[in-house]
Amino acid sequence: LVSGVRGPPPSPFVLRARRSMDKSGMPWHLRYLGQPEIGDKNRHALVRNCVDIATSDNLTDFLVEMGFRMDHEFVAKGHVFRKGIMKIVVYKIFRILMPGNTESIEPLSLSYLVELNVVAPAGQDVVSDDMRNFAEQLKPLVHLEKIDPKRLM
């Protein structure tokens, strides 16, 4: 679930809530992703602040009480792999046909999305080189690139 509070420009305050659909009783995870750092264009990875916490089952009610409104929801089915501090997620994104019903879904495309994440302290630019080196190992099957979030809006 992607929820937001509309605020002054340049962008709204957005929170992402996710949970496992395979195992009932698993906690919700709430994530805040900050705005991308404007920095060196030669940097191999997009860098931004991230706050990720596990929450209780009443997260959606709490977000509504705080003034957040659901913007959109989707289902991601795939696999998670780890290599050191890197997390590699390979998944397919599905559109939910009836809001709130995760059984009624259809794929957005036939392709899989490969996402490479690293959580590191500020100033650890060496980590982006490790990410680039790992991405080189996936060629020619996968082409990893930085995504400009402003281009998507």
Secondary structure, DSSP 8 states (H G I E B T S, - for coil): -EEEE--STT--EEEEEE--SSSTT--EEEEEE-------TT-SS----EEEEEE-TTHHHHHHHTT-EEEE-EEEEEEEEEETTEEEEEEEEEEEEETTEEEEEEES-SS-EEEEEE---TT-THHHHHHHHHHHHHTTT-------HHHH-
